[in-house]
Structure formats: structure tokens, C-alpha cells
Amino acid sequence: MFSKPYLLIGLTMMASMLAMSRAFQMGTRLAAVSSSRRTNVRLVRASTHFHNTKTLSRRFMSSQVASTSLTEEQKSELEYKIKNKGDEIRTLKDNGISKEDLAPHVAELLELKSQLDPSISASGGKQKQQQQQQKKQQNSNNEDAESDYITPRSENYSRWYNDIIRVCDLADSSPVRGCMVIKPWGMSLWNSIQTDLDARIKEHGAENAYFPLLIPKSFLSKEAEHVDGFAKECAVVTHHRLTVDPSGEQGLIADPEAELEDPLIIRPTSETMIWNMFKKWIVSHRDLPLKVNQWANVMRWEMRTRPFLRTSEFLWQEGHTAHATAEGAIEDSKAMLNQYADMCEKLLAIPVVKGAKSPAERFAGAEETFTIEALMQNGWALQSGTSHFLGQSFGKAFDVTFQDTDGKQQDVWGTSWGVSTRLLGALIMTHSDDAGLVLPPRVAPVQVVVVPIPPKKNDEDGKVALDTALDNLVADLKSKGLKVKVDDREYVRNGAKYFEWERKGVPLRIELGPRDVKGGVCVFKYRVGSEGKETVRLEEVGAKAVEGLDNLQDYLLDSAKERLAAGINMMATYDQMKEALEADEASEYNGPGLYLVPWKCDTNNEEKIKEECKATIRCYPTDVNEAGMWEGKKCFYSGEDATHMALFGRAF
């Protein structure tokens, strides 16, 4: 038996001889590796598991001899490839890829790592890699946190979206499947929406309240359509305490003696709970209309999730109203939809299409659902807010009546309306670019970031002058109502500060250094909408900043309006739409967009179209349908007389 040192030397020599022999037999010759010339030897893979994976780069040897002779340039290139492949695998996992489809990507990552470090065997190092991955997951500073790469939109739009959320510190994954952690920067955006919308809701006549998170299962059963619509998405609480497993095998278990007689549903929406309370609160016509709103979280179990767009738990506001007449209820639901549309346009710079949902797309239990639809940069639609005319269904289900002016008992008419953190997804996908987040000034948590450039260490007079100018500049900006952040971190270079705030989407950066102070000026740099930098007099900073940010807000809205107008295809045939949409995926950047076509309302045909090309009716747009644009036209699918103009498209 050989001792370990001799055995390793022997194996190394054998590997070298074997490599030279194979090279000779193939009629090739080995060249010395230098910084200006790379080897190009085909990798020899022993394990058949890797034979079906994508052909790897031939630039580097995978043997131990080649590894020890890698140049710094080659090592850097391998490290870059490993990092990018790791980012790609994480994104694929976030998008729910199967283990079978993921395996070739993992194999490619292991092969790259084996080239960099031969101690990691691409064919036999699986267990070691799994152990390393587990350690990385336990480390708070894992690769996800360290990676700052943003995939270009043109390369993969879905991956770009996930990269923006990660790199810009908007949200993070949580230990609970399907749920996310909204980080401070993302939460501050939601807070901006809350502040604006809450004022609108109160102006609408609704008051804020709060209702229980848990809803008795029997409540959901009272409204048949409602329970059918949400049954598959409900999370259910069946026991009210835990206990230690007597066998000791499972640790804590649900106590068999603590089972609830009426299981509780974690609210998917609050109609049933609120209408149960309306029964207590409504007696006479004098109690109507009754309008309440709550800011809350809801739970709708999702198998495939996207941050902000579709998660099992999300934040929203839900308004609920009760009325004496159908006309009053319909007017209320339309009025609130107009508030949503106005908020999207004026605060978020997102233009929307207002309309009514088809019967198949209505909210469960509603007689009519009104919606606002936004167009994302990849040509897909995003439902951004809804308002429902509930008719008398919930009033009757919960026996809510009122005494009218004639002393007769009447059933109550109802509405509900809401928007959610899905608006943050719309905000990202409407304005952001390959450099990071782009925020309209009115919703930005920080509208102006000021980066002071310190004078030389011994320049005390320069430091005093800079501090004075900085204080005056910030005071001027704040006096104009602007949200200002001074980034005076000494341990971060100025270039890194510029990069960070640009990625986070801050609309305006102001640079102020000793030379600027002497000249009585500072430097403006806008995130988008303006080329280059602008020199501004210090006494004009506040007024110029307000003017520039207003122009930026208008620029983003105008750009989004142009995209929406260009993204709606008019009067296409069904075959044209089908050909364009059946291969359209969320990852494609410039998709075909939406289709406005004459349509005869038919649920069966609507389902057929969804199966054939994955398109759904986003809405019956209000403006063109009220104008009677469908009159005299034939349905683009059935050829029968049209009943509506319908907006079809792929949607998130």
C-alpha cells in the first residue's frame, strides 16, 4: 500500500500521462498556457449523467494539471461564468422549474466549478456540493445577497423582473413557500400608495375599520358562487393548539382534542365577515349608504408565485359598501374605479384601460366587475385594480335588510373594491430599465439624493463652507415639499453611491463639492428623461428641482401612454392574434401586445380561445363600448353579430 502523499503524486502523474497520450492519439499537441493564449481541449466526461447536457465551453482543461496552470485571466472568466450560472439557477427555481429540467443546469454549474477546483468532481461531488449549498443557505450573506447582476430585458424579461426586485432591495423570499418579505424600500413604495389612496377613499365617503383575519368556514358556505370561486385557494385552521407528539417522532403535533367544530378560514377576502357585521349595523334607510374600508393582508394559496404579482399572502385595501338602490351601488363601484385609474396615472404615471370584465372573468359572487388594465413593457396586461357590483347576493345570504321610507323591509345592494401590492409589480414593469428601478417622482420614497464631495483632509475652511452650502441646499429642497436624502457615508466611494441610488430609482441626484461651492453651483443628474448632467445655481436649486421632477413625471407618463397606444392592435383576425400569442411567453421582451376586436359574448368560445392561444379577455373597454364601436361588426371568432368590443391578450 502507498502512503497518501505518494498515492496523490502517482495519480497526478498518471493523469498527466493519460492526458498527453490522448492528445497524441488525436493528432493534437498541448500548448503551454499563457496569459495571451488559451487551451482549447474538449472536456472528457466520464459520467453518462452529463452526456445529455448542453455542450460546455472547451476553453479550459478539467484535469488537475490544467487547473494548476490556469492564468488569472482564465480563473476570473471561470468565476464570472460560475456566478452567472448560479444566478440563472436561482431564477429558474424561483419560477418553479422541475427538478428534471433543472438537472442539466446544475450539471453545467458543477462542471464549471470542477474546472476551477478539481477537488470538486462534476460526476462524484454531488453530496459535497449539496452540503456546501446547505451551508450557504444558512449564511445570511449568501450568493443571492451578493449578486448585483441584472439580466437585460431583451435576454429574459421574467429574469430581469426578479433581478430588479432582488438587486433594488424591494423584497426577499421567506421561509414560508409562496410568501415574501417586503423590504423597507419596497414597503416605502407601498406606503406612498397607501397615503395617496387613503385620502381618496375618505373623500369617497368610506371610513377605515378592521375585521378579523379568521373567518368561520360556515360563512363562506352562505354564498354559493363565492365559495366556488375561493374554495381551492383557502388556507384552513382546524385546531386551536399544539401538543408534544407522545411517540416523540414528530415533535409538535396538532392536539387531537383541540379540533375546531367550525374550522376557520384565513381570509381570502372579507365580504362574508363584513356582511355579517352589516346585518347588525343596518336597520333603517338612514343607515345607508354604509361605506367601510380596511388595509389588511389576505391569503390565497398559490402554487406558482411571482413577487408582488402573485403570492399566497399579499397586502391590499378592500372597500365594502351597502346601498338602498342598485343605481347607488353601481355608481359607487364605477366612482371608485375612476379613483383607482386617476391614482395610477397621477401618482404612478401608469395609464390604464378602464372596462368591464366578461362574465367568465367576474369576481365570484358579483353581478358586474369593473377593472383597470395596464400594459407592461413585454406586451402583457396586468389587472391593476377591480371594483365589483355585488347586487343583492351578499345581502340576501346574510339577511341584511333595511326599512325604507314607506316602512317596508328591503334587501340591501352592495359593492366591494380593492387594489393590492400588485401595483408595485406594475410600477416596476412599466418604467424600469436594464440599469435598475425607475421611479416616478411622486411615488419615490426619496425624490432627491444629495451626495456631498468632501474637501481635502486639512481644508477646514472648505469643510465649513461645504457644510453651510449643504445645509442651505437641503433646507431649500425641503421647503418645496421634496423628500431629500443626504448620502454622506465616508466609507463608500462616490461612484458606488451614484450606482446604488441609480439602481434604486431615485429620480434626481445632486452632487456638491468644494469647487461647486466656490462657484456657487451644484450638479443635477436625473435618473431618466434628461441626457448628461446639468449645472444649477445654488440659489435656484429648489425651484429647478421641482420643475425638473415635474417634467420627469410627465415624461414617464407620456412614454407609458405611447407604449399603451402602440401596444393595442386594432381589428386583427383571430388567426393573426392566435399566431402572435400562442408562442408568446412572459420572458419575451417585445411581445405582440393586446388586441381590440369585435366579439360576441360567449363563455364557451372564450374558454376555447384561452386553450388555443392562452389569451383572455382583459375587459370590455368602457370608452369604445359606450361609443357603440361594436355595432354592425361581426365577431372575430364566431362570425356572428358582435355584442362588445373586447380587449384580448396575455396577462400576468
N, C-alpha and C positions, 0 to 999 in steps of 0.2 A: 504493500500500500504506500502511496505517496503522501507526504505531508501536504497540507493545504497550499502553502506558498509554491511548492514545486508543481503541484497539480494545476494551479492557476497559470503559471508560466507555460506549462506544457500545452494547456488548452489554447492559450493565446497564440503560441507558435503554430499549433495545428490549424487554428482559424486563419492565420496569415497565409500559411502554405496552401490551404484549401482555396482561399480567395485568389491567390496567384495562379494556381493550377486551372481554375475555371476561366480566369481571364485569358490565359494562354490558349485553352481549348477553343474559345470563342473568337480567337483571332484579334483580341483587343490587347492593349497594353495599358498598364497602370501609369498614370502620370502623377508626379508629386503635386500635392495640393498646395496652392499658394493663394495669396490674397487677391490675385488678379485672374485666377483660373480655377474653375470648379470641376470636380469629377462628375461624370455622368453615367454611373453604373446602374443597371437595372437591379432593383431590390429582389432578392430571392426569399420567398416566403415559404416557410416550412408547413404552417398550419393551413389546412383547406378551408378553415373558417373565413379566411381573408380573401379567398380566390374570387368571391363574388362582389367584393367592394370595389369602389371606384379606383382606377389606376392612380397610383400616387406619384408624386414628383420624383424624378430619377436623379436629382442633383446630388444627393448625399449618400454615402455608404451607410449601411446599418450595422456593419461589423464593429467590433471593439477597436480594431486598428484604425478604421476611418474616423471613429469618434474622437480618438486621442489626437488626430491630426486636423480636426476642424479648425478653420480660421475663425477669428472673432466675428467677421462679416457673416460667415455661414451660420454660426451659433445664433447671431442676432436674427437672421432670417428665419431659422427654425423656431426660435422663441416667439417671433411675430406670428408665424403660422399656427403654432400651438395655441396662442392666446385667441386668435380669431376663430379657430375651430371650436375652442371651449365656449366662446360667446355664442356661436351658431348652435351648439348642442343645447345650451341653456334656453335659447329662444324656442327651439323645437320642442323641448319639454314643456315650456310654458304654453305652447299651442296644442298640447295634448297628443303628440306623436306616439305611435305604438312602439313597444319595445323592439318588435321585428324591424320596423323601418328605421329605428334609431341605431340598431346594431352596427351597420356599416360606418356610420359617422363616428361611433365610439372606437371602432377598429382603426379608423384612419387617425384618430387622435392618439391612440396608443402607439401606432407605428411611428408617428412623428416624434413622440416622446422617446421611443426606443432609439431613434437616430441621435437624439441629443444626449441620452443617458442609457448606454447599453445594459445597465443593471435592471432597466425596466423592459422586460421581454414582451413584445407585442403579442406573442402567442401564449405565453405562460404566465404573464404578470397580472392576470385579471384580478386575482384575490388581493394582491398588493395594491393595485390601483383602487379597488373598492375601499380598502382600509384608508388610503390617502384621501379619497373623496369624503369619507365619513368624518375624518379629522377636519377637512376644510369646511364642511357644513357646520361643524361645531364652533369653528372660528368665526367671530363676528366680522373680521376683516377678510372675508373670502374673496374669490375672484370676481363675483358679481359686483361687490362694492368697489373693487379696484379698477374694473374695466370702464373706460370712458369713451369707447368707440361707438359711433352712431352709424348704423348701416344706411347708405344712401337710399332715398325713396325709390329711385329708379331700379335699384337692385332687388329690394324686397320691402314693400310698403308696410306689411304687418310687423316685420322685424324692426323697421325704423320706428314704428309707433311704440313698441316695447322698449326700445333703446332710449327714446326720448323720456319715457316715464322713469326709467332707472337712472339715467345719467343726470337728469334735471331734478332729481330728488323729489319727485311728486308722490310716489308710492312705493311700497315694498311688498313682497309676498309675506304671508303669515303662516304660522304652524297649522292653521285650520284650512283645509282644502276649499278652494273657491272663494276665500275671503282675503282681503288685502288690508295692509296698514297704510293709511293715508298720512304721509309725512307732512311736516309743518308747511313747506312751500305749497304742496297740493291743497292742504287744509285752508291756507290763507286765501287761495283762489275760490274755494267753496264759500268761505266766509264773505268774500266780496259779493258773490252772487246772492247769498242769504240777505245781506244788508240791503241791497237794491230791491230784491223781490219781496222782502218782508214789508217794506214801505208800500209797495204796490198792492199787496194782499190786504193791508189795513185800509188803504184807500178804497179798495174794492168792497169794504164793509165787513170783512171777516176778522175774527179775534183769535189769537193763539190760545191753544189748550194742549193738554197732553192726555193720552189714553194708554191703557195697559199694553205691554208688549205681548202678553199671553192672552189668547182668545179661546174660549171653550169650543171644542170641536162641534158641539151641537149647534153653535151659532152659524157656522159655515153651512151646515146642512139645511138651513131655513130658506136659502135662495138657491134654487136648483142650478141655474146657469152659472152662478158664481162659484159654487163648489166644483162643478165640472171643469171650470177654467183654471182653478188653482190646486186641485187635489194632488196632482203629480209633483207640485213644487213645494209642498208643505213640509216643514220640519215639526215633529210631534214630540211633546213632553209626556211621557207615560207614567213616570214615578216621581215622588216628591222627596226622596232621599236615597243615599247610597249606604252600603254596608260592606264590611270586610267579607270576602269570599271564605266560607267555612273550610273549604278544601285547601285554601291557600294558593291555588293555581292562578287565579286571575286578579289578585289584589282587591280592588274595589269593584263591587257589582251593584246593579240596581236592586234595592231591597224588595224582595218578592211581596213583603207585607205592606209596601208603600205604594202600590199601584193605584193610579187615579181612576175614579169611577168615570169621569168625563175627561178624557185626555185634552191637553192644551196645545193649541197651535201657536208657534211663534209667528207673529203677524206677517202675512204676505202683503196685506193692505188692511185698512181699518174700517171698511164700510160696515161690517157686521157689528163690531163693537160700538161704533159711533151711533148707528141707527138704534141699537138697543138703548143707548142713553137718550136719544132724541124722543123716544117714547115717554120718558119721564119728564122731559123738558117742554114738550109741545102739548098744549091743551087747547088754546084758542087761536083764532086768526091773528090776534095781537102778538103772538109769539113768532110770527113769520114775517119776512124770511129770517131763518136762523143760519148763520154762517160761522163755521169754525175752521181753524187750520192747525196742523201740528207739524213741527220739524222733528223728524224721528229717523230711526233705522228700520228696515224691513228685511225679511229673509225669504228668498225664493230659491229653492235648491237648484243649482245649475251643475251640469256635468262638464261642459266645455266653457271656460271663462276667458274673458279679456278684461284687463284692468280698466275700471271706470265704465266700460261699455256693457259688460255682463258679468256680474259677480253674485255669489249667493247672498251676501249681505251688502246692502248699499244704503246711502243716506238720501233722504228726499224730504220734500214737503208734500203734504196731502191735504187739500181743502175739501170740505163736505158742507153742502148747503141743503136746506129744506125750504120749499115754497108752496104757496097756496094754489098756484096755477102752473100749467105746463109752459105757458108763454114766459112766465117769470123764470122758470128753471132753465129753459133753452137760452134765454137772453143772458142769464148768469154764466152759463158754460161758454158761450161764444165770447162774452166780455173778458173772461179770464184767459181764454186762448189768445185774444188780442194783446193782453198784458204780457204773456209769455213771448209772443213774437216781437213786441216792442222792446222787451228786455234783451232778447238775443241780439237784436240789431243795434241798439244804442249802447249797451254795456259790453257785449262780447264781439261786436262787429261781425255777426253771423246772420246773413239774410236767410229767410226760411220761406217755404211754401206752406200756406195755410189751406186746410181742406178737411174733408170728412173721410173717415175710414169706410171701407166696404163692409158689408155685413159679416164676412168671414174674419175680418181683422178687428172687429169691435172688442172693447173691454167686456169681460164676462159679466153679464147681467145688465148691460147698458142697451138703451134703445138707439143711441147715436153716440159715436165717438169722434171728436174733432181733434186734429193733430197739427203739429208743425214739423215739417221735414226739412232737414239741412243736407246739403251736398258736400261730401268730403273730397279731398284732393284726388283720391283714386277713382272717383266716379260713382261711389256707393252712397246710398242715402243713410241718414241716421235720424230715427224718430227722436225728437228732442223735447217734446212735451205733449201732454194729452189732457183733454177736458171731456167729461162724459155727461150726457143727459141720461139719467137713470130711469126716467119715467116714474112709475109708482111701485116698481118691483120691490125695492127695499122697504118702502113704507108699508106695503101690504104684508111682506114677510115678517116684519117686526110689529105689525099692528099699530103703526103710527098714524093717528088721525087728529083732526082739529075741528073745532066748532066754528062754522063760517058765520057771516053776518046775519044769516037767517036762522041761526040756531041749529043747523043741520051738521052732522058729522061727515067730514070729507077725508079722503086719503091724501096724503102729502106727496108732493113731487120733489125729486131730488137730483143733485148733481155731485160729481166729485172731480177733482182736477189736481195735477201734480207734475213736478219736474224733479230730477234727481241728479246725482253726481255724474250721470251720463253726459251732462253738459260739459264737464271737464274733458271728456274724450272728444266731444265736438270741437271744443276750443283748440285742443292740440292739433287735430287733423284738419282744421280749417286754415290755420295760419302758419304753423311751424315749418321749418325748413331743415336742410341737412346739417346746418350748424347748431341746431338745438331748438328750444322753445321760442316762440314769438308771441308776445302778449299785447293785446290792445291796451293802451294806457289806462283806460277807465277801470279795468278789472285787475290790473297788475298790483300785486302786494307792495312792490317798490316801483315807483314810476321813474325816479331819478336816483342813480347811484353816483356819488362823488368820490373820486379817487385822488387824494392829495399826494403829490410827489414831494417828498421831504427834501430840504436843502442839505448841504454837506454837514457833517457832524459838528464842526466847530462854528458854524454860521448861526450864532444865537439871534442876531438881528433878523436874519432871513426866516428863522423859525417863528419868531414873534409876528412878523409881517404875514407869513403864510397862515398862521392860526387865526389872526384877525380877519384876513380876507375870507378864510373858510367859514368862520362863524357868520360873517355878514352874508355870504352867498347862501348858506343853508337857511338862514332866517328869511331871506328874500324868497326862496323857493317855498318854504312852509307858509309864508304869508299869503301865497297864491293858492293855498289848499293842496299842494302837492305832497305825495308820500316820498320822503327822502331817506336815503341810507348813506352814511359816510363810511367807506371802507378804508380804515387807517391801520389795518393789520401790518405790523412791521415784519412779521416772519413770512409773509407772502409777497413774491415779486409782483410788480405792477402788471407785467404781461399775463401772469396767471390770474390776477384779479379781473382783467379785461375779459379773458377767456371764460372765466366762471360766470360772470354776470351776463355775458352774451348768451351763453348756453341756457341760463335760467330765464331768458327772455325779457330782461329789464329794458324798457323802451328807450331810455336815454342815459348815457354815461357822460359825466363831466370830469375832465382832467384839469387839475390846478397845481402848478408847480411854481418854484421861485421866480423863474423868468416870466411866467404868466402874470404873477402878482406885480412885478416891476412894470410890466407893460399895461397893467390894468385890464387884463383879459383872462378868459378861460377857454377851454376847448370842448365843444359839443360833439358827441358821436351817437347817432341814432341806430337802433338795432336793425331796422329796415326802412325803406322808403326814401332814403337820402344817401347819396354817394359821398364817401370821404368824410373828413372832419370839418367842423365849422368853428371859426374863431368869433367869440362873442364878448362884448364889453361887459365888465363886471356889474356895472350899474343897470344893465339891461337883462340880466340873467333870468329873473323871474318871469318877466313878460315874454321873452323869447322862448323860454321853456314851455310855457302854456300854449303859445302859438304853435310851436313845433309838435307838441304832443297831440294837439287837436288835429293838426294836419296828418299825423301818423294814424290816428284813429280813423279818419276819413279815408286814408289810403288803403288801410286793411279792409274796411267795409266795401269800398269800391272794387277792390281786387276780387273779393269774395262774390260780389254781385256779378261781375263779369264772368267768373268761373261758373256760377249757377246758370246764367243765361246761356253760356256756351255749352253747358253740360246737359241741357234738355233738348232731346231730339224730337222734332215735330213730325207727326203724321207718317211714321215709319210703318212698313208692313210687318206682320207678325214674323215672317221668315227672316227679315232683316234684323229684328230685335233678337230672335232666338239665336241666330248665328253669332251675334255680337256678345250675348250674355252667357250662353251655355258654357263657354270656356273661361269666362271672366272670374278671377279669383281676387280675394282681398289683398293678396300680396302684390298684385299688379298696380303700378303707379297710375298710369293714364288709362283708366278704363273707359268704356263707351258712354257711361253716364246714364241718364234717365230718359224715359220715353213717354211723351204725352200723346195719347191715342184715343180715338173714339171706341167706346166699349159698351156692350150690353151687359148689365149686371147679372152675373150667373156664377154662383158659388162653385158648381162643378167644373166649369171651364177655367175658373180662377185656379182651382187646385191642379188641373191638368197643366196649365202654364207653369205653375210652380215646380211640378215634377219634370217638365220637359227642359226648362232653362233656368230654374231656380229664381225666377223673377216673381216679385209680389207687387200687389197694388199698394203703393205707398199712401195714396189718398186720391180723392176726387177733388182737385184744386177748386177752391171757392170762387176765385175771380172768373175763370173761364166757364165754369158751370153755371154761375149766376148770369153770365152773358149769353148763355144758350149756344155755346160753340159746338156742342154735340148735335144740335138739331140738323136733320137732313143728311146725317152721315151714317155709314154702315160700320158695325163693329169690326175691328181689325182682325178678330179671331173667328167669330161665328158667321160674319157676313150679314147678320140681322140688324134691324134698326137699332142705332146706339141709344143708350139712356143716359150716358155720362161721358165726360172726358176723364180718362183715368191716367194717373202717373205711375208707370211701372218702373221697376229697377231692382238691382241687387241692394241688399241692406245689411248693416251690422245688427 
